[in-house]
Amino acid sequence: MHSNHATIGIIGGLGPRAGAYVYERLVRMTPARSDQEHPEVVLLSRPFPSRIAHLVGAAESPEPHLVNAVRSLQAVGCRVVALASATTHAYREAIQRQTNATVVDGVRTVADLLARSDAVRTVVICTIASRRIGIFERSWPRELGIAYPDEDDQPVIDGLIDRVKSGNSHPSDGATLRRLVRRYTADGAACVLGCTELPVLWQPEGSTSRVVSVSDAIAAAALVAAGYLRLDDHAVQR
């Protein structure tokens, strides 16, 4: 590892495919020309209690388990930590306070990327928990309008997310996601794939300039914090 770069820890298992995908995007987005120029990364994947169930009041808090996971990563030298889940960002500040780790804010990075674009309105496709507690609104640019899919579409979105988590996604799920994105960007709005399960399904057709992946934003935030990348308009294009 380069002496001026930090080791990156990724908290996976949120779910597992989403964590693996965030790592894949991190590798692709690293401006490296050889194996030796890539960052040192530790991917820790554990079966955490459901964040969605806790945030809607139906299960135990995953926070102590997440804190222990970050401490495990710190014990092996990780100074930068990425939560491979947008919903889990609800616990980010509490985790950071208890561990003093640099827990990157991928949701704020989504907002930063959109603020640099010409978007004036954005539709965020995400979990019902992220939507209810306003995960994205916490750092949203005032000048950028935010909206969510119609309530009738939320069960469809939840089904897509659940099938990725269970390993039972189907090629038709990608087509369903593309149809949703086309519909919500038809009037010129930008679209955020605001759950890390959704980019796993995403197969873009044509230009992707109006689609921002939270997985890419999380990976970019980790690379910026570790000293491998500067956040610019090309950070999620590699």
N, C-alpha and C positions, 0 to 999 in steps of 0.2 A: 504494500500500500504506500502511496505517496505520503510523505511526512506531513504535508499541509492539508491533507484530506482526512475526513472523519469516516470511520466505519459506520455503515448504515444497517440498522435493524428494521426488519419488516414484521409487524404483527399480523400473521395470517390466521387462517381458521375462521374468518369472519364473513364469508365462508372460504373454504380451502381453494377452490378454483379462482376466486377473485384475488386471493393473496398471490397465487402463482402467476396470475396475469399481471398484477402490479409489478412483480419482479421482472417478468418478461419485458414490460414497457420500460422499466428502469434501464435494463440492459440496452434496449434499442435506442433509447434517448441519450445514452452516455456518449459524448464525443470522443470515442476511443478508436485507435488504429490497431491495437493488439490486445491480447489477453491481459497483459501486464498493466494496461492503462485503464482497465475497468475498476470500479470500486470494490472494496471488500464489503460483502453483504452477508448478513445472517438472517435467514427466513425462519421464523418460529411460528409453527402452526399448532394451535391447541383448540380443543372443543369447548369454547367459551359458552356460558349461559346466553340465551337469546337477548340481544340488545333490543330488538323490536318488542318482544314480549314485556321486557322490563319497562320500557319507555311508555307503553300503553297501560301499565299497571297490573301486569298479569304474571310476573316472575321475579326472581331474585335479581339483584344488581350484579352485573358483570364487572363492576369497577375494581373490586379487590383482586380479581383474577387478572385483569388487564394490568394493574399495577405490578403484580408479581411477575407477569410476562416481561414487562419493561425492565424490571430489576434483573431478570435472567439475562436479557440482552446486554444490559450494562455490565454484568459480571464477566462477559466475554469481550468487552471492549467497545461496544456500540455507544456512540455519543449522539447520533441522530436516529430517531425512531419514526417510522411511518405506520400509521394505522390503515390497513388495507380495506377500509370501509368508511363510507360517508356517514352512515348512521352512528357509528362508533365515535365520531367526532364530538358527539354530545358529552363524552367523558374526557375529551382531550385535555382541557385546562386542569381538571382535577388530577389527572394522571401526571401531568407536568409538574404541578405543585408538589406532589408526593414523592417524585423521583428526581427532580431537577434535571431530567433529560430534556433534550431538544425534541419535542414531539411536534412534528411539522403539521401545519394547518392546510390540508389539501382543499378544504372547502373555500378558504380565503383565496387560495391560488386560483380556483375557478373564477371567483369574482375579479381577481386581478387580470386574468387573461381576457375576460369579457370587457373589462373597463378599457383595455387597449384596442378593442375591436370597434367596429361601427354599429354594433348592435344597440338597439334602443329598447328592446323587450325580449325577455327570455322565458321559455317554458322549461321547467325542471321536472324531469321524469325520475322519480325516486321512491323509496319505501313510504308506506303510510306513516310510520313513526317520524321520519325526517320531515315529512310534510306537516304533521300535526304540531310538532314542537318548534318548527321554524329554524331548522339547522342552517339553511342557506341564507335566510334573512339576517342572521346575526352579523354577517360581514358583507352584505350586498351593497353595491354602489347605489347611492340615492337616485342618481339620474337614470338608472337602468330598471325598468319595470320587471316584475317577476310574477309568473303565473304558473299554474299546475294543470295537468290534464283534467278533463272532465271526470266527475266522480264515477261515471259509468265505465271509464277506462282504467280506473285504479285497480279493480280486481284482475283485469287482464295483465297489468304491469306486475302485480303481486304474484300472479301465476308464473310469469316469465322468470322472476327472481327466484321463486321457490324451486323451479325445475333446474335452474343452474346449481343451486345449493345442493339439491338431491342427486345431481349427476344424471338427471333424466331429461335434459333439454333435447329438443328436436330441431332439425333444420328449419322447420316452419316457424319456430320461435324467432329466428333472425328476420324472417320475412315480416312477421307481425310487428317487430320493433321498427323495422324500416318504414312500414305503413304509418305507424304512430308518429315517427319523426317527420315524415313527409307532410302529414296532416297539420302538425303543429308549427311547422316552419313555412307553410304555404303562403302566409301573409308577410313573410320577411323576418319573422322572429328567429332568434337563435334558440338552440335546444341544448340543454345540459343532460347528459346521461349521468344522473346524480346518484346512482347506486352502483357499486363496483361489480355487481353481477351482470349489469346490462352491457358494458363494453365487451364482455366475453362473447356476447351474441352478435355484436355490431359488425356488419359487413357493409361498408359504405358504398353507395352508388354515386359516382361523380364527385363533385366538390364536397369537402367536409368542413369548409371554413365556418359554417354556422352551427357546427356540432362540437361541443366540448365534452370530453370524457373526464369524469372525476378521477378515474384510475390514472390517466395521464397527468392530471394536476397533482395527485399525491406523489407520483414518481418524480415529477419535475421539482416539487417542493423539497423532496429528500435530496435530490442531486444538487440543488441550489444550496441547501443548508450544509451539505458535506463538502462544498467547494468544487464541484465538478461541472457546474452549469450556471449560466446566468439566465434568469427568467426573462425571456423576450417573446416576441410573437411567433418565433419558430420553435419554442421549447417543446411543443407537443406535436411537432410535425415529422419527427424522425421515424 
